[in-house]
Amino acid sequence: MMAALAKAISRATRTSVDVETLKILAIFSGAGLLLSLVTAMIYGQAAGAALF
């Protein structure tokens, strides 16, 4: 699947995209999303308690 995605991006942008680059980007994006969700859960509860 990653190879097909890399091939499609390479065709669309007309630049060379490596599969390893996509894997690294996916890992960092996933980690950032996880961190954002955890932060929203923690501070969301604190903000909700402060309002009431």
Buried (B, 14 or more C-beta within 10 A) or exposed (E): EEEEEBEEBEEEEEEEBEBEEBEEEEEEEEEEEEEEEEEEEEEEEEEEEEEE
